[in-house]
């Protein structure tokens, strides 16, 4: 199993790692989602303005703030309007960011050599748990291994299972009601109407996938299938059958590579601990530095309880790019 967090996409360019290569379009970490550089995208969704001031304060815990707003929306439903606007904002901003980043990377990222190494050394089923909204991993699976994502089923068929618990920038839900007028422009002029009526939306539980060859139905309003980035990460935005396949996979896990993930998804770790039972998988943690990697190790141990305490751990004192350049993943996968 490989678990990817925001740090994997942030540090996804070996020839331009963080600190050595500055770019406006480097995929943001959680605490950068509302940076001033994303102002043009915030402007597209003015209904989010009432929350932006709190979310862009220096040093703010964005996930904690969003969780607070989400909880308050239970008692004050009007908060659903700016929270819905933020979902559209994240989809729009991250889609554009990824497009520009792929231009700078020439579609060559650390995901490509990593997948080749996994394919070479790991036989049988491979489970890739991706907590990122972007589709850099899917693009690398296509270009490196010829695995295409033309339907939601493609994520969980074959030897590679790609699970995205928090959703994806190219996933959508249909809005079943209320009714909205037919679209008259691109981008869809109905989006502000959908946001304004967030308190009364009835949203289909089914997931729609947009691809270069299959666009979202133009006659039906949609809403991005993205879970808001909150502190406890208790909500999934992922098809039920994907979640069941993930849960079933735990019992067979022998090795876990953790890349750029802070291990703050308590729901995932709890179900993982229950699923592995008495198994003692080996963990390989890749984070930005020694302190961060040790902290991730300790968090996993604490969350997994007895299973985590007796598991085997190793880590690197540097990030994804350095690990790719040093072929550290080869060593772990072969052992």
C-alpha positions in Angstrom: 0.0 0.0 0.0 1.1 3.5 -0.8 -0.4 6.5 1.0 -0.1 9.9 -0.6 -0.6 13.2 1.1 -0.4 16.8 0.0 3.4 16.8 0.4 3.7 14.3 -2.4 2.2 16.6 -5.0 3.9 19.6 -3.4 7.3 17.9 -3.8 6.6 16.2 -7.1 9.3 17.6 -9.3 12.7 16.0 -8.8 14.6 18.6 -10.8 12.9 21.4 -8.9 12.3 20.4 -5.3 10.9 22.9 -2.7 13.5 25.4 -1.7 15.4 25.1 -4.9 12.7 25.9 -7.4 10.1 28.5 -6.8 6.8 28.5 -8.7 3.5 30.1 -8.3 1.9 26.9 -9.6 3.5 24.4 -7.2 0.5 22.4 -5.8 -0.3 23.9 -2.4 -0.2 22.4 1.0 -3.3 22.7 3.2 -2.1 25.9 4.8 -1.6 27.5 1.4 -5.0 26.8 -0.1 -6.1 30.4 0.5 -2.9 32.3 -0.3 -3.2 35.7 -1.9 -1.7 34.2 -5.1 -5.1 32.4 -5.6 -7.0 35.7 -5.5 -8.4 35.5 -9.0 -10.0 32.2 -8.2 -11.5 33.5 -4.9 -13.0 36.3 -6.9 -15.0 33.8 -9.0 -17.0 32.7 -6.0 -17.9 35.8 -4.0 -20.2 33.9 -1.7 -17.1 32.5 0.0 -16.0 36.0 1.0 -17.5 35.9 4.5 -15.1 33.1 5.5 -12.0 34.1 3.5 -10.7 36.7 6.0 -10.4 34.0 8.7 -8.9 31.5 6.3 -6.1 33.7 4.9 -4.8 35.0 8.3 -1.1 34.3 8.7 -0.5 31.1 10.7 -4.1 30.1 10.7 -5.0 26.4 11.0 -7.1 26.2 7.8 -8.3 22.7 8.5 -9.3 23.6 12.1 -11.2 26.8 10.9 -13.1 24.9 8.2 -14.0 22.2 10.6 -15.4 24.9 13.0 -17.5 26.4 10.3 -18.7 23.0 9.1 -19.8 22.1 12.7 -21.5 25.5 13.1 -23.4 25.0 9.9 -25.4 22.3 11.7 -27.0 25.1 13.9 -26.7 27.9 11.4 -27.5 26.5 7.9 -26.7 29.7 6.1 -23.0 28.8 6.5 -23.6 26.1 3.9 -23.6 28.8 1.3 -19.9 30.0 1.7 -18.8 26.4 2.4 -20.4 25.3 -0.9 -18.7 28.2 -2.6 -15.4 27.0 -1.2 -15.9 23.6 -2.7 -16.3 25.2 -6.1 -13.3 27.4 -5.5 -11.0 24.5 -4.5 -12.1 22.6 -7.7 -11.5 25.6 -9.9 -8.2 26.8 -8.3 -6.6 23.3 -8.1 -7.6 22.4 -11.6 -5.9 25.5 -13.0 -3.0 25.1 -10.7 -2.4 21.5 -11.9 -2.7 22.5 -15.5 0.0 25.1 -15.1 2.2 22.8 -13.0 2.0 20.1 -15.6 3.2 22.7 -18.1 6.2 23.4 -16.0 7.0 19.8 -15.2 6.3 18.7 -18.9 4.1 16.0 -17.3 7.3 14.4 -15.8 6.8 14.0 -12.0 8.1 11.9 -9.2 5.0 9.7 -9.6 6.2 8.3 -12.9 9.5 6.6 -11.7 7.8 5.6 -8.4 5.1 3.7 -10.3 7.6 2.0 -12.5 9.5 0.8 -9.4 6.3 -0.4 -7.7 5.3 -2.3 -10.9 8.7 -3.9 -11.1 9.0 -5.2 -7.6 5.5 -5.7 -6.3 3.5 -8.6 -7.7 -0.3 -8.9 -7.4 -2.6 -6.2 -6.2 -1.3 -2.7 -5.5 -3.4 -0.3 -3.4 -2.7 3.5 -3.8 -4.5 5.6 -1.2 -4.4 9.2 -2.5 -5.7 12.0 -0.1 -5.0 14.6 -2.7 -7.7 16.2 -4.9 -5.4 16.5 -7.9 -5.0 13.9 -10.7 -1.2 13.9 -11.0 -1.2 10.3 -9.9 -3.8 9.2 -12.4 -1.9 11.0 -15.2 1.3 9.1 -14.2 -0.5 5.8 -14.1 -1.7 6.5 -17.7 1.6 7.6 -19.1 3.8 5.1 -17.2 1.6 1.9 -17.1 -1.2 2.6 -19.6 -3.9 2.6 -16.9 -6.7 5.0 -18.0 -9.5 6.4 -15.9 -12.5 6.7 -18.2 -15.0 5.6 -15.6 -15.3 5.5 -11.8 -14.9 1.7 -12.1 -11.4 2.1 -13.6 -10.2 3.3 -10.2 -10.8 -0.1 -8.5 -10.5 -2.7 -11.3 -7.3 -4.5 -12.2 -4.1 -4.9 -10.1 -4.0 -1.2 -9.2 -6.7 0.1 -6.9 -6.7 3.9 -6.6 -8.7 5.1 -3.6 -9.3 8.9 -3.2 -11.2 9.2 0.2 -11.5 13.0 0.0 -12.7 13.2 -3.7 -11.1 14.5 -6.8 -11.1 17.7 -8.9 -12.7 15.7 -11.8 -15.5 14.1 -9.7 -18.9 15.6 -9.5 -22.4 15.0 -8.1 -25.6 15.9 -9.9 -27.9 18.4 -8.2 -31.3 16.6 -8.3 -33.3 19.5 -6.9 -34.3 22.3 -6.9 -34.6 22.9 -10.6 -32.4 25.4 -12.3 -32.6 26.9 -15.8 -30.7 25.4 -18.7 -27.1 26.7 -19.0 -26.5 29.6 -21.4 -22.8 30.1 -21.1 -19.4 28.5 -20.2 -18.5 28.5 -17.4 -22.0 27.5 -16.2 -23.8 30.6 -15.2 -26.0 28.5 -12.8 -23.2 27.9 -10.3 -23.9 31.1 -8.3 -27.6 30.0 -8.2 -26.6 26.6 -6.9 -24.4 28.1 -4.3 -27.1 30.6 -3.1 -29.5 27.7 -2.6 -27.0 25.5 -0.8 -29.3 25.1 2.2 -32.0 23.4 0.1 -30.0 21.3 -2.4 -30.7 17.6 -2.8 -27.5 16.1 -4.2 -27.3 12.7 -5.9 -25.0 10.2 -4.1 -23.8 9.0 -7.4 -20.4 10.1 -8.7 -19.8 11.6 -12.1 -16.4 11.6 -13.8 -15.2 14.2 -16.2 -12.4 13.2 -18.6 -11.1 14.7 -21.9 -13.5 12.4 -23.8 -16.4 12.5 -21.3 -17.6 15.8 -20.0 -20.1 16.3 -17.2 -23.7 16.5 -18.7 -24.2 20.1 -19.6 -28.0 20.1 -19.0 -27.7 19.1 -15.4 -26.2 21.3 -12.6 -23.4 19.6 -10.7 -21.4 20.2 -7.5 -17.7 19.2 -7.0 -17.2 15.9 -5.2 -14.6 17.2 -2.8 -14.6 16.9 1.0 -13.6 20.1 2.7 -10.1 19.9 4.2 -11.0 19.7 7.9 -8.9 18.8 11.0 -10.3 15.4 12.0 -10.9 14.2 8.4 -14.0 12.3 9.4 -15.9 12.7 6.2 -15.2 10.7 3.0 -16.2 11.9 -0.5 -15.7 8.6 -2.2 -18.0 5.9 -3.7 -19.1 3.2 -1.3 -17.7 0.4 -3.4 -14.3 2.1 -3.4 -14.4 2.3 0.4 -15.4 -1.4 0.7 -12.5 -2.4 -1.6 -10.1 -0.4 0.5 -11.4 -2.0 3.7 -11.0 -5.5 2.3 -7.4 -4.7 1.2 -6.2 -4.1 4.7 -5.9 -7.7 5.7 -3.3 -8.4 2.9 -1.1 -5.4 3.5 2.6 -6.2 4.2 4.3 -3.0 3.3 3.1 0.6 3.6 4.9 3.5 1.9 3.8 6.9 3.3 4.7 9.9 1.1 4.0 13.5 2.1 1.2 12.5 4.4 0.8 13.8 8.0 -1.3 10.9 9.2 -4.1 13.1 10.5 -6.9 11.1 8.9 -8.2 9.5 12.1 -11.0 7.6 10.4 -8.7 6.0 7.9 -6.2 5.0 10.6 -8.9 3.5 12.8 -10.3 1.4 10.0 -6.8 0.4 8.9 -5.9 -0.7 12.5 -9.1 -2.8 12.6 -8.5 -4.3 9.2 -4.9 -5.4 9.6 -5.7 -7.3 12.8 -2.6 -9.1 14.0 -0.6 -8.3 10.9 2.6 -6.3 11.4 3.2 -4.4 8.1 6.5 -2.6 7.5 6.2 1.2 7.2 8.5 3.4 5.1 7.9 7.1 5.8 9.0 9.9 3.4 8.4 13.4 4.7 10.1 16.8 4.3 12.7 16.3 7.1 13.7 14.2 10.0 11.5 15.9 12.5 8.4 15.6 10.3 9.1 11.9 9.5 9.5 11.0 13.1 6.3 12.8 14.0 4.4 10.9 11.3 5.8 7.6 12.6 4.7 8.4 16.1 1.2 9.4 15.0 0.8 6.2 13.1 2.0 4.2 16.1 -0.4 6.0 18.4 -3.4 5.6 16.2 -2.8 1.9 15.4 -2.4 0.9 19.0 -0.9 -2.5 19.7 -0.5 -3.3 16.0 1.4 0.0 15.4 3.6 -0.4 18.4 5.0 -3.7 17.2 5.3 -2.8 13.5 8.6 -2.1 11.8 9.3 1.5 10.8 12.0 3.2 8.7 12.1 6.8 7.3 14.2 9.3 5.4 15.4 12.7 6.6 14.4 14.2 3.3 11.4 14.4 0.9 9.9 12.8 -2.2 12.3 14.3 -4.7 15.4 13.3 -2.9 14.1 9.8 -2.4 13.4 9.4 -6.1 16.8 10.7 -7.1 18.5 8.3 -4.5 16.4 5.3 -5.6 15.3 4.8 -1.9 12.0 3.3 -2.9 13.7 0.5 -4.9 15.6 -0.5 -1.8 12.5 -0.7 0.4 10.4 -2.5 -2.3 13.1 -5.1 -3.0 13.7 -6.0 0.7 
